[in-house]
Amino acid sequence: MVNTEELIDSRELASILGLSHSNSVSLYQRRYADMPRPVVDLGNGRPRLWLRNEILDWLDHRK
């Protein structure tokens, strides 16, 4: 089961990645094929959620 406190939206993900706009997250995903995918994706224009730990682990491995 997923702890809901571990879920982040595109706005928070953009902040973690150092991006100025949450819209840039989609571009980032296309650029980095190994970036973790959302665990919740409700479709175009709808919320997407990622697991914070997956993103942080991915960033650590990219350094």
CHARMM internal coordinates of N, CA and C (Angstrom, degrees):
IC EDIT
DIST 1 N 1 CA 1.4535
DIST 1 CA 1 C 1.5341
ANGL 1 N 1 CA 1 C 108.80
DIST 1 C 2 N 1.3052
ANGL 1 CA 1 C 2 N 115.96
DIHE 1 N 1 CA 1 C 2 N 144.54
DIST 2 N 2 CA 1.4564
ANGL 1 C 2 N 2 CA 122.49
DIHE 1 CA 1 C 2 N 2 CA -178.30
DIST 2 CA 2 C 1.5199
ANGL 2 N 2 CA 2 C 110.14
DIHE 1 C 2 N 2 CA 2 C -92.06
DIST 2 C 3 N 1.3303
ANGL 2 CA 2 C 3 N 115.11
DIHE 2 N 2 CA 2 C 3 N 132.72
DIST 3 N 3 CA 1.4553
ANGL 2 C 3 N 3 CA 121.25
DIHE 2 CA 2 C 3 N 3 CA 173.48
DIST 3 CA 3 C 1.5312
ANGL 3 N 3 CA 3 C 106.90
DIHE 2 C 3 N 3 CA 3 C -77.57
DIST 3 C 4 N 1.3091
ANGL 3 CA 3 C 4 N 117.81
DIHE 3 N 3 CA 3 C 4 N 118.60
DIST 4 N 4 CA 1.4647
ANGL 3 C 4 N 4 CA 120.98
DIHE 3 CA 3 C 4 N 4 CA -175.90
DIST 4 CA 4 C 1.5290
ANGL 4 N 4 CA 4 C 112.83
DIHE 3 C 4 N 4 CA 4 C -62.09
DIST 4 C 5 N 1.3186
ANGL 4 CA 4 C 5 N 117.67
DIHE 4 N 4 CA 4 C 5 N -21.14
DIST 5 N 5 CA 1.4640
ANGL 4 C 5 N 5 CA 120.20
DIHE 4 CA 4 C 5 N 5 CA 177.33
DIST 5 CA 5 C 1.5258
ANGL 5 N 5 CA 5 C 111.46
DIHE 4 C 5 N 5 CA 5 C -70.74
DIST 5 C 6 N 1.3336
ANGL 5 CA 5 C 6 N 117.46
DIHE 5 N 5 CA 5 C 6 N -16.33
DIST 6 N 6 CA 1.4610
ANGL 5 C 6 N 6 CA 122.47
DIHE 5 CA 5 C 6 N 6 CA 178.60
DIST 6 CA 6 C 1.5226
ANGL 6 N 6 CA 6 C 112.58
DIHE 5 C 6 N 6 CA 6 C -86.77
DIST 6 C 7 N 1.3283
ANGL 6 CA 6 C 7 N 117.25
DIHE 6 N 6 CA 6 C 7 N -8.18
DIST 7 N 7 CA 1.4604
ANGL 6 C 7 N 7 CA 120.95
DIHE 6 CA 6 C 7 N 7 CA -178.98
DIST 7 CA 7 C 1.5251
ANGL 7 N 7 CA 7 C 110.60
DIHE 6 C 7 N 7 CA 7 C -84.07
DIST 7 C 8 N 1.3286
ANGL 7 CA 7 C 8 N 115.58
DIHE 7 N 7 CA 7 C 8 N 136.65
DIST 8 N 8 CA 1.4652
ANGL 7 C 8 N 8 CA 120.52
DIHE 7 CA 7 C 8 N 8 CA 177.64
DIST 8 CA 8 C 1.5262
ANGL 8 N 8 CA 8 C 108.86
DIHE 7 C 8 N 8 CA 8 C -127.49
DIST 8 C 9 N 1.3216
ANGL 8 CA 8 C 9 N 115.42
DIHE 8 N 8 CA 8 C 9 N 147.57
DIST 9 N 9 CA 1.4597
ANGL 8 C 9 N 9 CA 120.14
DIHE 8 CA 8 C 9 N 9 CA 177.98
DIST 9 CA 9 C 1.5292
ANGL 9 N 9 CA 9 C 109.59
DIHE 8 C 9 N 9 CA 9 C -94.12
DIST 9 C 10 N 1.3123
ANGL 9 CA 9 C 10 N 116.77
DIHE 9 N 9 CA 9 C 10 N -179.96
DIST 10 N 10 CA 1.4633
ANGL 9 C 10 N 10 CA 120.27
DIHE 9 CA 9 C 10 N 10 CA -175.73
DIST 10 CA 10 C 1.5263
ANGL 10 N 10 CA 10 C 112.46
DIHE 9 C 10 N 10 CA 10 C -65.37
DIST 10 C 11 N 1.3110
ANGL 10 CA 10 C 11 N 117.39
DIHE 10 N 10 CA 10 C 11 N -29.19
DIST 11 N 11 CA 1.4708
ANGL 10 C 11 N 11 CA 119.99
DIHE 10 CA 10 C 11 N 11 CA 178.20
DIST 11 CA 11 C 1.5248
ANGL 11 N 11 CA 11 C 110.67
DIHE 10 C 11 N 11 CA 11 C -65.94
DIST 11 C 12 N 1.3365
ANGL 11 CA 11 C 12 N 116.29
DIHE 11 N 11 CA 11 C 12 N -46.55
DIST 12 N 12 CA 1.4612
ANGL 11 C 12 N 12 CA 120.23
DIHE 11 CA 11 C 12 N 12 CA 179.19
DIST 12 CA 12 C 1.5260
ANGL 12 N 12 CA 12 C 110.93
DIHE 11 C 12 N 12 CA 12 C -69.71
DIST 12 C 13 N 1.3225
ANGL 12 CA 12 C 13 N 116.68
DIHE 12 N 12 CA 12 C 13 N -37.19
DIST 13 N 13 CA 1.4598
ANGL 12 C 13 N 13 CA 120.40
DIHE 12 CA 12 C 13 N 13 CA 177.36
DIST 13 CA 13 C 1.5242
ANGL 13 N 13 CA 13 C 110.41
DIHE 12 C 13 N 13 CA 13 C -62.06
DIST 13 C 14 N 1.3168
ANGL 13 CA 13 C 14 N 117.35
DIHE 13 N 13 CA 13 C 14 N -43.66
DIST 14 N 14 CA 1.4651
ANGL 13 C 14 N 14 CA 121.09
DIHE 13 CA 13 C 14 N 14 CA 177.79
DIST 14 CA 14 C 1.5212
ANGL 14 N 14 CA 14 C 110.37
DIHE 13 C 14 N 14 CA 14 C -58.68
DIST 14 C 15 N 1.3092
ANGL 14 CA 14 C 15 N 117.21
DIHE 14 N 14 CA 14 C 15 N -41.37
DIST 15 N 15 CA 1.4601
ANGL 14 C 15 N 15 CA 121.35
DIHE 14 CA 14 C 15 N 15 CA 178.70
DIST 15 CA 15 C 1.5290
ANGL 15 N 15 CA 15 C 111.07
DIHE 14 C 15 N 15 CA 15 C -62.63
DIST 15 C 16 N 1.3219
ANGL 15 CA 15 C 16 N 117.12
DIHE 15 N 15 CA 15 C 16 N -45.15
DIST 16 N 16 CA 1.4701
ANGL 15 C 16 N 16 CA 121.53
DIHE 15 CA 15 C 16 N 16 CA 179.13
DIST 16 CA 16 C 1.5289
ANGL 16 N 16 CA 16 C 110.54
DIHE 15 C 16 N 16 CA 16 C -61.53
DIST 16 C 17 N 1.3323
ANGL 16 CA 16 C 17 N 116.61
DIHE 16 N 16 CA 16 C 17 N -39.00
DIST 17 N 17 CA 1.4590
ANGL 16 C 17 N 17 CA 121.46
DIHE 16 CA 16 C 17 N 17 CA -178.06
DIST 17 CA 17 C 1.5275
ANGL 17 N 17 CA 17 C 112.77
DIHE 16 C 17 N 17 CA 17 C -80.09
DIST 17 C 18 N 1.3252
ANGL 17 CA 17 C 18 N 116.92
DIHE 17 N 17 CA 17 C 18 N -8.83
DIST 18 N 18 CA 1.4570
ANGL 17 C 18 N 18 CA 120.58
DIHE 17 CA 17 C 18 N 18 CA -178.80
DIST 18 CA 18 C 1.5193
ANGL 18 N 18 CA 18 C 112.78
DIHE 17 C 18 N 18 CA 18 C 79.78
DIST 18 C 19 N 1.3217
ANGL 18 CA 18 C 19 N 116.65
DIHE 18 N 18 CA 18 C 19 N 23.93
DIST 19 N 19 CA 1.4606
ANGL 18 C 19 N 19 CA 121.82
DIHE 18 CA 18 C 19 N 19 CA 178.91
DIST 19 CA 19 C 1.5221
ANGL 19 N 19 CA 19 C 109.39
DIHE 18 C 19 N 19 CA 19 C -92.87
DIST 19 C 20 N 1.3208
ANGL 19 CA 19 C 20 N 116.42
DIHE 19 N 19 CA 19 C 20 N 145.84
DIST 20 N 20 CA 1.4641
ANGL 19 C 20 N 20 CA 119.18
DIHE 19 CA 19 C 20 N 20 CA -176.35
DIST 20 CA 20 C 1.5264
ANGL 20 N 20 CA 20 C 113.28
DIHE 19 C 20 N 20 CA 20 C -82.79
DIST 20 C 21 N 1.3288
ANGL 20 CA 20 C 21 N 118.19
DIHE 20 N 20 CA 20 C 21 N -19.66
DIST 21 N 21 CA 1.4646
ANGL 20 C 21 N 21 CA 121.34
DIHE 20 CA 20 C 21 N 21 CA -178.30
DIST 21 CA 21 C 1.5242
ANGL 21 N 21 CA 21 C 110.64
DIHE 20 C 21 N 21 CA 21 C -133.54
DIST 21 C 22 N 1.3050
ANGL 21 CA 21 C 22 N 116.28
DIHE 21 N 21 CA 21 C 22 N 140.83
DIST 22 N 22 CA 1.4678
ANGL 21 C 22 N 22 CA 119.77
DIHE 21 CA 21 C 22 N 22 CA 178.79
DIST 22 CA 22 C 1.5296
ANGL 22 N 22 CA 22 C 111.48
DIHE 21 C 22 N 22 CA 22 C -65.83
DIST 22 C 23 N 1.3391
ANGL 22 CA 22 C 23 N 117.26
DIHE 22 N 22 CA 22 C 23 N -24.32
DIST 23 N 23 CA 1.4684
ANGL 22 C 23 N 23 CA 120.11
DIHE 22 CA 22 C 23 N 23 CA 177.27
DIST 23 CA 23 C 1.5246
ANGL 23 N 23 CA 23 C 111.76
DIHE 22 C 23 N 23 CA 23 C -64.58
DIST 23 C 24 N 1.3221
ANGL 23 CA 23 C 24 N 117.18
DIHE 23 N 23 CA 23 C 24 N -22.52
DIST 24 N 24 CA 1.4641
ANGL 23 C 24 N 24 CA 121.63
DIHE 23 CA 23 C 24 N 24 CA -179.38
DIST 24 CA 24 C 1.5199
ANGL 24 N 24 CA 24 C 112.65
DIHE 23 C 24 N 24 CA 24 C -71.67
DIST 24 C 25 N 1.3211
ANGL 24 CA 24 C 25 N 117.85
DIHE 24 N 24 CA 24 C 25 N -15.29
DIST 25 N 25 CA 1.4665
ANGL 24 C 25 N 25 CA 121.33
DIHE 24 CA 24 C 25 N 25 CA -179.40
DIST 25 CA 25 C 1.5270
ANGL 25 N 25 CA 25 C 110.36
DIHE 24 C 25 N 25 CA 25 C -60.20
DIST 25 C 26 N 1.3184
ANGL 25 CA 25 C 26 N 117.97
DIHE 25 N 25 CA 25 C 26 N -40.89
DIST 26 N 26 CA 1.4711
ANGL 25 C 26 N 26 CA 121.28
DIHE 25 CA 25 C 26 N 26 CA 179.23
DIST 26 CA 26 C 1.5245
ANGL 26 N 26 CA 26 C 111.28
DIHE 25 C 26 N 26 CA 26 C -61.78
DIST 26 C 27 N 1.3200
ANGL 26 CA 26 C 27 N 116.79
DIHE 26 N 26 CA 26 C 27 N -41.42
DIST 27 N 27 CA 1.4666
ANGL 26 C 27 N 27 CA 120.57
DIHE 26 CA 26 C 27 N 27 CA 177.21
DIST 27 CA 27 C 1.5244
ANGL 27 N 27 CA 27 C 110.67
DIHE 26 C 27 N 27 CA 27 C -63.74
DIST 27 C 28 N 1.3060
ANGL 27 CA 27 C 28 N 115.90
DIHE 27 N 27 CA 27 C 28 N -40.85
DIST 28 N 28 CA 1.4654
ANGL 27 C 28 N 28 CA 121.78
DIHE 27 CA 27 C 28 N 28 CA 179.18
DIST 28 CA 28 C 1.5218
ANGL 28 N 28 CA 28 C 109.89
DIHE 27 C 28 N 28 CA 28 C -61.72
DIST 28 C 29 N 1.3243
ANGL 28 CA 28 C 29 N 116.95
DIHE 28 N 28 CA 28 C 29 N -42.15
DIST 29 N 29 CA 1.4678
ANGL 28 C 29 N 29 CA 120.65
DIHE 28 CA 28 C 29 N 29 CA 179.66
DIST 29 CA 29 C 1.5205
ANGL 29 N 29 CA 29 C 111.42
DIHE 28 C 29 N 29 CA 29 C -63.26
DIST 29 C 30 N 1.3233
ANGL 29 CA 29 C 30 N 117.14
DIHE 29 N 29 CA 29 C 30 N -38.81
DIST 30 N 30 CA 1.4652
ANGL 29 C 30 N 30 CA 119.71
DIHE 29 CA 29 C 30 N 30 CA 178.69
DIST 30 CA 30 C 1.5274
ANGL 30 N 30 CA 30 C 110.80
DIHE 29 C 30 N 30 CA 30 C -69.32
DIST 30 C 31 N 1.3144
ANGL 30 CA 30 C 31 N 116.92
DIHE 30 N 30 CA 30 C 31 N -34.57
DIST 31 N 31 CA 1.4606
ANGL 30 C 31 N 31 CA 121.27
DIHE 30 CA 30 C 31 N 31 CA -178.28
DIST 31 CA 31 C 1.5240
ANGL 31 N 31 CA 31 C 111.98
DIHE 30 C 31 N 31 CA 31 C -72.80
DIST 31 C 32 N 1.3324
ANGL 31 CA 31 C 32 N 117.26
DIHE 31 N 31 CA 31 C 32 N -36.42
DIST 32 N 32 CA 1.4652
ANGL 31 C 32 N 32 CA 121.77
DIHE 31 CA 31 C 32 N 32 CA -175.90
DIST 32 CA 32 C 1.5267
ANGL 32 N 32 CA 32 C 109.39
DIHE 31 C 32 N 32 CA 32 C -117.16
DIST 32 C 33 N 1.3200
ANGL 32 CA 32 C 33 N 115.32
DIHE 32 N 32 CA 32 C 33 N 96.04
DIST 33 N 33 CA 1.4669
ANGL 32 C 33 N 33 CA 120.99
DIHE 32 CA 32 C 33 N 33 CA -176.30
DIST 33 CA 33 C 1.5232
ANGL 33 N 33 CA 33 C 112.45
DIHE 32 C 33 N 33 CA 33 C -63.51
DIST 33 C 34 N 1.3365
ANGL 33 CA 33 C 34 N 116.77
DIHE 33 N 33 CA 33 C 34 N -23.57
DIST 34 N 34 CA 1.4688
ANGL 33 C 34 N 34 CA 120.17
DIHE 33 CA 33 C 34 N 34 CA -178.41
DIST 34 CA 34 C 1.5293
ANGL 34 N 34 CA 34 C 113.14
DIHE 33 C 34 N 34 CA 34 C -87.42
DIST 34 C 35 N 1.3293
ANGL 34 CA 34 C 35 N 116.51
DIHE 34 N 34 CA 34 C 35 N -0.44
DIST 35 N 35 CA 1.4659
ANGL 34 C 35 N 35 CA 119.68
DIHE 34 CA 34 C 35 N 35 CA 179.22
DIST 35 CA 35 C 1.5307
ANGL 35 N 35 CA 35 C 109.70
DIHE 34 C 35 N 35 CA 35 C -65.98
DIST 35 C 36 N 1.3366
ANGL 35 CA 35 C 36 N 117.54
DIHE 35 N 35 CA 35 C 36 N 136.22
DIST 36 N 36 CA 1.4732
ANGL 35 C 36 N 36 CA 119.54
DIHE 35 CA 35 C 36 N 36 CA 178.58
DIST 36 CA 36 C 1.5274
ANGL 36 N 36 CA 36 C 111.47
DIHE 35 C 36 N 36 CA 36 C -55.66
DIST 36 C 37 N 1.2896
ANGL 36 CA 36 C 37 N 115.21
DIHE 36 N 36 CA 36 C 37 N 141.12
DIST 37 N 37 CA 1.4586
ANGL 36 C 37 N 37 CA 122.07
DIHE 36 CA 36 C 37 N 37 CA 178.64
DIST 37 CA 37 C 1.5263
ANGL 37 N 37 CA 37 C 110.03
DIHE 36 C 37 N 37 CA 37 C -87.40
DIST 37 C 38 N 1.3213
ANGL 37 CA 37 C 38 N 117.23
DIHE 37 N 37 CA 37 C 38 N 158.34
DIST 38 N 38 CA 1.4671
ANGL 37 C 38 N 38 CA 119.47
DIHE 37 CA 37 C 38 N 38 CA 177.72
DIST 38 CA 38 C 1.5286
ANGL 38 N 38 CA 38 C 110.86
DIHE 37 C 38 N 38 CA 38 C -60.54
DIST 38 C 39 N 1.3084
ANGL 38 CA 38 C 39 N 115.63
DIHE 38 N 38 CA 38 C 39 N 144.95
DIST 39 N 39 CA 1.4676
ANGL 38 C 39 N 39 CA 120.05
DIHE 38 CA 38 C 39 N 39 CA 174.96
DIST 39 CA 39 C 1.5221
ANGL 39 N 39 CA 39 C 110.00
DIHE 38 C 39 N 39 CA 39 C -86.09
DIST 39 C 40 N 1.3356
ANGL 39 CA 39 C 40 N 115.95
DIHE 39 N 39 CA 39 C 40 N -18.85
DIST 40 N 40 CA 1.4667
ANGL 39 C 40 N 40 CA 122.42
DIHE 39 CA 39 C 40 N 40 CA 174.11
DIST 40 CA 40 C 1.5237
ANGL 40 N 40 CA 40 C 106.73
DIHE 39 C 40 N 40 CA 40 C -130.99
DIST 40 C 41 N 1.3242
ANGL 40 CA 40 C 41 N 116.45
DIHE 40 N 40 CA 40 C 41 N 122.17
DIST 41 N 41 CA 1.4609
ANGL 40 C 41 N 41 CA 121.58
DIHE 40 CA 40 C 41 N 41 CA 177.11
DIST 41 CA 41 C 1.5245
ANGL 41 N 41 CA 41 C 106.98
DIHE 40 C 41 N 41 CA 41 C -138.22
DIST 41 C 42 N 1.3153
ANGL 41 CA 41 C 42 N 115.79
DIHE 41 N 41 CA 41 C 42 N 105.67
DIST 42 N 42 CA 1.4608
ANGL 41 C 42 N 42 CA 121.00
DIHE 41 CA 41 C 42 N 42 CA -175.36
DIST 42 CA 42 C 1.5266
ANGL 42 N 42 CA 42 C 113.05
DIHE 41 C 42 N 42 CA 42 C -89.61
DIST 42 C 43 N 1.3248
ANGL 42 CA 42 C 43 N 117.19
DIHE 42 N 42 CA 42 C 43 N 9.75
DIST 43 N 43 CA 1.4594
ANGL 42 C 43 N 43 CA 120.20
DIHE 42 CA 42 C 43 N 43 CA 175.98
DIST 43 CA 43 C 1.5173
ANGL 43 N 43 CA 43 C 113.33
DIHE 42 C 43 N 43 CA 43 C 103.85
DIST 43 C 44 N 1.3214
ANGL 43 CA 43 C 44 N 114.73
DIHE 43 N 43 CA 43 C 44 N 178.43
DIST 44 N 44 CA 1.4611
ANGL 43 C 44 N 44 CA 122.26
DIHE 43 CA 43 C 44 N 44 CA -176.81
DIST 44 CA 44 C 1.5232
ANGL 44 N 44 CA 44 C 113.12
DIHE 43 C 44 N 44 CA 44 C -52.46
DIST 44 C 45 N 1.3288
ANGL 44 CA 44 C 45 N 115.15
DIHE 44 N 44 CA 44 C 45 N 127.59
DIST 45 N 45 CA 1.4534
ANGL 44 C 45 N 45 CA 120.49
DIHE 44 CA 44 C 45 N 45 CA 177.55
DIST 45 CA 45 C 1.5182
ANGL 45 N 45 CA 45 C 114.91
DIHE 44 C 45 N 45 CA 45 C 72.30
DIST 45 C 46 N 1.3089
ANGL 45 CA 45 C 46 N 116.86
DIHE 45 N 45 CA 45 C 46 N 5.92
DIST 46 N 46 CA 1.4648
ANGL 45 C 46 N 46 CA 121.50
DIHE 45 CA 45 C 46 N 46 CA -179.02
DIST 46 CA 46 C 1.5233
ANGL 46 N 46 CA 46 C 108.45
DIHE 45 C 46 N 46 CA 46 C -111.55
DIST 46 C 47 N 1.3207
ANGL 46 CA 46 C 47 N 117.60
DIHE 46 N 46 CA 46 C 47 N 164.70
DIST 47 N 47 CA 1.4688
ANGL 46 C 47 N 47 CA 120.70
DIHE 46 CA 46 C 47 N 47 CA -176.51
DIST 47 CA 47 C 1.5315
ANGL 47 N 47 CA 47 C 114.03
DIHE 46 C 47 N 47 CA 47 C -60.47
DIST 47 C 48 N 1.3338
ANGL 47 CA 47 C 48 N 113.93
DIHE 47 N 47 CA 47 C 48 N 144.25
DIST 48 N 48 CA 1.4615
ANGL 47 C 48 N 48 CA 122.60
DIHE 47 CA 47 C 48 N 48 CA 170.88
DIST 48 CA 48 C 1.5236
ANGL 48 N 48 CA 48 C 106.57
DIHE 47 C 48 N 48 CA 48 C -125.17
DIST 48 C 49 N 1.3220
ANGL 48 CA 48 C 49 N 116.02
DIHE 48 N 48 CA 48 C 49 N 141.97
DIST 49 N 49 CA 1.4606
ANGL 48 C 49 N 49 CA 121.12
DIHE 48 CA 48 C 49 N 49 CA -178.73
DIST 49 CA 49 C 1.5187
ANGL 49 N 49 CA 49 C 109.91
DIHE 48 C 49 N 49 CA 49 C -131.03
DIST 49 C 50 N 1.3350
ANGL 49 CA 49 C 50 N 115.34
DIHE 49 N 49 CA 49 C 50 N 139.30
DIST 50 N 50 CA 1.4516
ANGL 49 C 50 N 50 CA 122.87
DIHE 49 CA 49 C 50 N 50 CA 178.46
DIST 50 CA 50 C 1.5203
ANGL 50 N 50 CA 50 C 109.06
DIHE 49 C 50 N 50 CA 50 C -117.22
DIST 50 C 51 N 1.3251
ANGL 50 CA 50 C 51 N 115.84
DIHE 50 N 50 CA 50 C 51 N 160.91
DIST 51 N 51 CA 1.4626
ANGL 50 C 51 N 51 CA 121.12
DIHE 50 CA 50 C 51 N 51 CA 172.83
DIST 51 CA 51 C 1.5266
ANGL 51 N 51 CA 51 C 108.36
DIHE 50 C 51 N 51 CA 51 C -88.00
DIST 51 C 52 N 1.3189
ANGL 51 CA 51 C 52 N 115.94
DIHE 51 N 51 CA 51 C 52 N 123.23
DIST 52 N 52 CA 1.4624
ANGL 51 C 52 N 52 CA 121.85
DIHE 51 CA 51 C 52 N 52 CA -177.46
DIST 52 CA 52 C 1.5357
ANGL 52 N 52 CA 52 C 111.22
DIHE 51 C 52 N 52 CA 52 C -53.60
DIST 52 C 53 N 1.3458
ANGL 52 CA 52 C 53 N 117.37
DIHE 52 N 52 CA 52 C 53 N -46.98
DIST 53 N 53 CA 1.4646
ANGL 52 C 53 N 53 CA 120.39
DIHE 52 CA 52 C 53 N 53 CA -176.78
DIST 53 CA 53 C 1.5225
ANGL 53 N 53 CA 53 C 112.30
DIHE 52 C 53 N 53 CA 53 C -62.60
DIST 53 C 54 N 1.3279
ANGL 53 CA 53 C 54 N 117.79
DIHE 53 N 53 CA 53 C 54 N -37.33
DIST 54 N 54 CA 1.4674
ANGL 53 C 54 N 54 CA 120.36
DIHE 53 CA 53 C 54 N 54 CA 178.00
DIST 54 CA 54 C 1.5236
ANGL 54 N 54 CA 54 C 110.57
DIHE 53 C 54 N 54 CA 54 C -62.93
DIST 54 C 55 N 1.3188
ANGL 54 CA 54 C 55 N 116.44
DIHE 54 N 54 CA 54 C 55 N -42.38
DIST 55 N 55 CA 1.4666
ANGL 54 C 55 N 55 CA 120.85
DIHE 54 CA 54 C 55 N 55 CA 179.88
DIST 55 CA 55 C 1.5253
ANGL 55 N 55 CA 55 C 110.28
DIHE 54 C 55 N 55 CA 55 C -66.97
DIST 55 C 56 N 1.3205
ANGL 55 CA 55 C 56 N 117.28
DIHE 55 N 55 CA 55 C 56 N -46.24
DIST 56 N 56 CA 1.4625
ANGL 55 C 56 N 56 CA 120.23
DIHE 55 CA 55 C 56 N 56 CA -179.12
DIST 56 CA 56 C 1.5254
ANGL 56 N 56 CA 56 C 111.34
DIHE 55 C 56 N 56 CA 56 C -63.95
DIST 56 C 57 N 1.3237
ANGL 56 CA 56 C 57 N 118.13
DIHE 56 N 56 CA 56 C 57 N -40.07
DIST 57 N 57 CA 1.4712
ANGL 56 C 57 N 57 CA 121.60
DIHE 56 CA 56 C 57 N 57 CA 176.59
DIST 57 CA 57 C 1.5273
ANGL 57 N 57 CA 57 C 110.39
DIHE 56 C 57 N 57 CA 57 C -62.96
DIST 57 C 58 N 1.3160
ANGL 57 CA 57 C 58 N 116.47
DIHE 57 N 57 CA 57 C 58 N -42.85
DIST 58 N 58 CA 1.4599
ANGL 57 C 58 N 58 CA 121.11
DIHE 57 CA 57 C 58 N 58 CA 179.28
DIST 58 CA 58 C 1.5292
ANGL 58 N 58 CA 58 C 110.21
DIHE 57 C 58 N 58 CA 58 C -61.50
DIST 58 C 59 N 1.3196
ANGL 58 CA 58 C 59 N 117.01
DIHE 58 N 58 CA 58 C 59 N -44.43
DIST 59 N 59 CA 1.4647
ANGL 58 C 59 N 59 CA 120.32
DIHE 58 CA 58 C 59 N 59 CA 178.94
DIST 59 CA 59 C 1.5203
ANGL 59 N 59 CA 59 C 111.23
DIHE 58 C 59 N 59 CA 59 C -62.89
DIST 59 C 60 N 1.3270
ANGL 59 CA 59 C 60 N 117.59
DIHE 59 N 59 CA 59 C 60 N -41.30
DIST 60 N 60 CA 1.4664
ANGL 59 C 60 N 60 CA 121.23
DIHE 59 CA 59 C 60 N 60 CA 178.52
DIST 60 CA 60 C 1.5233
ANGL 60 N 60 CA 60 C 111.42
DIHE 59 C 60 N 60 CA 60 C -59.98
DIST 60 C 61 N 1.3187
ANGL 60 CA 60 C 61 N 117.31
DIHE 60 N 60 CA 60 C 61 N -39.31
DIST 61 N 61 CA 1.4656
ANGL 60 C 61 N 61 CA 121.19
DIHE 60 CA 60 C 61 N 61 CA -178.97
DIST 61 CA 61 C 1.5231
ANGL 61 N 61 CA 61 C 112.42
DIHE 60 C 61 N 61 CA 61 C -74.59
DIST 61 C 62 N 1.3090
ANGL 61 CA 61 C 62 N 117.51
DIHE 61 N 61 CA 61 C 62 N -19.25
DIST 62 N 62 CA 1.4704
ANGL 61 C 62 N 62 CA 121.35
DIHE 61 CA 61 C 62 N 62 CA 179.31
DIST 62 CA 62 C 1.5131
ANGL 62 N 62 CA 62 C 112.19
DIHE 61 C 62 N 62 CA 62 C -82.65
DIST 62 C 63 N 1.3189
ANGL 62 CA 62 C 63 N 117.19
DIHE 62 N 62 CA 62 C 63 N -15.54
DIST 63 N 63 CA 1.4792
ANGL 62 C 63 N 63 CA 120.46
DIHE 62 CA 62 C 63 N 63 CA -177.24
DIST 63 CA 63 C 1.5054
ANGL 63 N 63 CA 63 C 111.43
DIHE 62 C 63 N 63 CA 63 C -78.46
END
COOR INIT
IC SEED 1 N 1 CA 1 C
IC BUILD
